[in-house]
Amino acid sequence: MLEVKNLTKVYEDGTVALRNVSFTVPDGEFLVIIGLSGSGKSTLLRCINRLIEPTSGQIIWDGVDITAASQEELRLIRRQIGMIFQQFNLVKRLSVLTNVLTGRLGYTSTWRSILGLWKPEDRERAFRNLELVGIADKAHNRADELSGGQQQRVGIARALMQEPRLLLADEPVASLDPATSHSVMKYIEWMNREHGLTVLCSLHFLSLARRYGTRIIALRAGELVFDGRPDEIDDRRFKEIYGEEAIEVEIR
């Protein structure tokens, strides 16, 4: 169980990105976070694994207060939390295989990773994960030789290397075309269903949220304005989330 309690984030310039946000996520849920750009979605996800430090509030996972964890405790916690980024966050000049292997950094000594001395079992795991996302044949290509959709699959394979229990996906399809978006989302859905992985995924488009989420929460200007089932978002709820002016906009 993940518990977010009264989470607030105020940046140094005074911007209030999150304001007293509270919700819980049972194990195995596929929770989608929606809202306009700037609503606080990315900040929320990054606060959960403390890539961004919250200003106040608590994030409790399986009874452990992540917000109070020391750096050493946080390192161990992060081993169990995979993350997929909107801009892929790959080292473009390195091979696909090496990028996937970096998902084991939390389990490998610094000197071994610098020298590329990965354990044989980690290499085997990397190839298996590349097979799962359908790009094992690209293992020895440079990451920057791949299409956007293929690079995002590398990001998914890298996240799988951690053998995570919780996956945070920050607008993982924002820069992809609709067909590729569904392809990537289906891999994330597969991880949720087949491995029982708890998923928190921020999305910009309501149609994708309705298709893949078992539950949706919505942020507007840093505040939680909806928490419920996808089919509960009617026209009134839509306007509360996206604003009156967005009601005629076609959401793919």
Secondary structure, DSSP 8 states (H G I E B T S, - for coil): -EEEEEEEEE-TTS-EEEEEEEEEE-TT-EEEEE--TTSSHHHHHHHHTTSS--SEEEEEETTEEGGG--HHHHHHHHHTEEEE-TT----TTSBHHHHHHGGGGGGS-HHHHHHT---HHHHHHHHHHHHHTT-GGGTTSBGGGS-HHHHHHHHHHHHHHT--SEEEEESTTTTS-HHHHHHHHHHHHHHHHHH--EEEEE-S-HHHHHHH-SEEEEEETTEEEEEE-GGG--HHHHHHHH-GGGTTS---
